[in-house]
Amino acid sequence: MTSKESNVTDAMASLTPSVPLCADTAIFEITDNGDWFYQGGLLPLKFSKLFASILNRIDDEYFLITPVEKLKVEVVNQALIIVDYDADGKGGYELVSSINTRHHISTFEGFIVSDDKITTRVERGVIARLNRACFYRFINEFIA
């Protein structure tokens, strides 16, 4: 691990869920299609991507957590929409979301298949859903 990676790992470890909640109401919302809103206004992609790096799912609720604040996030269904995936050659999968964040799941069993959607759990407990194109690709590759 490089020094830079170590610094990032240390910084991410400092984001603990024990920080007190700043407000009881959500000022952020993530819609069913993966768009991020702040107080009703659409967030630019670069801010959505930034906030996704501190998004946590705790007891089926979503929060943005920093070392000093914890903000509630209203998530309509799943927090992230996966627009592409590739096998990593080691049994896991690299995923790309609609806001261009990258995620890794270590096994095929990380995918949860139901009649109408395919989901997976990524970092910090966040739930991601495969978009329609990935859903059909997945069905053709692994189920049909």
LUMVEXDREN-883202 format. One record per residue (C-alpha): residue number from 1; x, y, z; residue in one letter. Coordinates in steps of 0.001 Angstrom, whole numbers, plus 500000, padded with zeros to 6 digits. Each point is the difference from the previous one (the first is absolute). Layout:
BEGIN
R   nr      c1      c2      c3  rest
R  NUM       X       Y       Z     A
...
END
This chain:
BEGIN
R   nr      c1      c2      c3  rest
R    1  500000  500000  500000     M
R    2  501367  503403  499045     T
R    3  500185  502942  502381     S
R    4  497167  501710  498129     K
R    5  497787  496878  500247     E
R    6  500808  499750  503701     S
R    7  498971  503628  500560     N
R    8  496729  499434  498171     V
R    9  499322  496819  501988     T
R   10  500704  501838  503275     D
R   11  497735  502888  498995     A
R   12  497146  497661  499021     M
R   13  500356  498123  503305     A
R   14  499434  503261  501860     S
R   15  496486  500259  498512     L
R   16  498156  498228  502769     T
R   17  496257  499500  500320     P
R   18  500128  501162  503637     S
R   19  499958  503688  499035     V
R   20  496721  501629  501140     P
R   21  497266  500665  497464     L
R   22  499874  503677  498954     C
R   23  496271  500081  499143     A
R   24  497042  497638  500132     D
R   25  498909  500779  496455     T
R   26  501860  499101  496823     A
R   27  501392  502873  497951     I
R   28  501421  497611  497387     F
R   29  497944  497675  497812     E
R   30  501027  497284  497560     I
R   31  497243  499203  497512     T
R   32  499144  496653  498437     D
R   33  502112  500793  496918     N
R   34  503067  500889  502107     G
R   35  499778  503804  499808     D
R   36  501171  501862  503097     W
R   37  498117  503037  501320     F
R   38  500930  502482  502708     Y
R   39  497078  501961  501489     Q
R   40  497979  499279  496852     G
R   41  502656  501049  497471     G
R   42  501863  497536  497761     L
R   43  503625  499605  501070     L
R   44  502739  500194  497360     P
R   45  501616  496634  499266     L
R   46  503303  500935  501665     K
R   47  498201  500704  503304     F
R   48  497928  496810  499774     S
R   49  503206  498037  499491     K
R   50  501675  501764  502928     L
R   51  497078  499403  502362     F
R   52  499735  496354  498891     A
R   53  503474  499468  501492     S
R   54  498612  500708  503500     I
R   55  496566  498399  499558     L
R   56  499241  497333  502611     N
R   57  497057  497663  500510     R
R   58  499269  499269  503654     I
R   59  496942  497992  501066     D
R   60  498350  500524  496569     D
R   61  500480  503785  500171     E
R   62  502489  502094  498040     Y
R   63  502304  502679  501386     F
R   64  502851  502201  498829     L
R   65  502575  499691  502765     I
R   66  503081  502154  500581     T
R   67  502156  500152  503127     P
R   68  497796  502826  501330     V
R   69  496531  499623  498428     E
R   70  497410  497465  499057     K
R   71  497257  500927  497533     L
R   72  496983  497905  499136     K
R   73  499493  499107  496318     V
R   74  496606  498978  498598     E
R   75  500489  497136  497525     V
R   76  496988  499060  497882     V
R   77  501146  496430  499253     N
R   78  503710  499302  499558     Q
R   79  502698  502615  500467     A
R   80  502065  499132  496933     L
R   81  499144  498904  496484     I
R   82  502556  497693  498385     I
R   83  500498  500727  496299     V
R   84  502853  497559  499290     D
R   85  501750  497026  501558     Y
R   86  502952  497776  499116     D
R   87  501501  496900  501551     A
R   88  503326  500740  501689     D
R   89  501536  496598  499168     G
R   90  500133  499028  503701     K
R   91  496337  499073  500464     G
R   92  498849  503523  500789     G
R   93  498510  502841  497999     Y
R   94  500846  503626  499341     E
R   95  496899  502197  499840     L
R   96  499487  503507  498598     V
R   97  497081  502138  501154     S
R   98  497984  502643  498162     S
R   99  501932  502707  501871     I
R  100  503301  498406  498900     N
R  101  500987  498532  503355     T
R  102  501820  496673  499932     R
R  103  499252  497130  502334     H
R  104  501187  496450  500513     H
R  105  498190  496911  501186     I
R  106  502128  496985  500784     S
R  107  497719  497169  498840     T
R  108  497200  499242  497577     F
R  109  497848  499209  503030     E
R  110  500072  503723  500772     G
R  111  497265  500454  497391     F
R  112  496440  499619  501299     I
R  113  497617  498978  497224     V
R  114  496251  500504  500247     S
R  115  497231  499977  497382     D
R  116  500241  503694  499189     D
R  117  503500  501096  501033     K
R  118  503562  499027  500802     I
R  119  501673  501716  502924     T
R  120  503258  499783  501895     T
R  121  501478  501461  503149     R
R  122  503094  502149  499496     V
R  123  502192  501962  502401     E
R  124  498554  501163  503317     R
R  125  496863  497890  499534     G
R  126  498707  502084  497080     V
R  127  497576  498159  497707     I
R  128  500453  500309  496232     A
R  129  497637  498835  497238     R
R  130  500942  498954  496482     L
R  131  498359  502240  497399     N
R  132  497742  498467  497351     R
R  133  502811  499354  497478     A
R  134  502216  498350  502636     C
R  135  497022  498030  501316     F
R  136  499353  498418  496566     Y
R  137  503718  499490  499361     R
R  138  500299  498229  503368     F
R  139  496980  497786  499246     I
R  140  501433  499051  496601     N
R  141  503491  499300  501381     E
R  142  499197  498159  503184     F
R  143  496392  498838  500133     I
R  144  498611  499311  496514     A
END
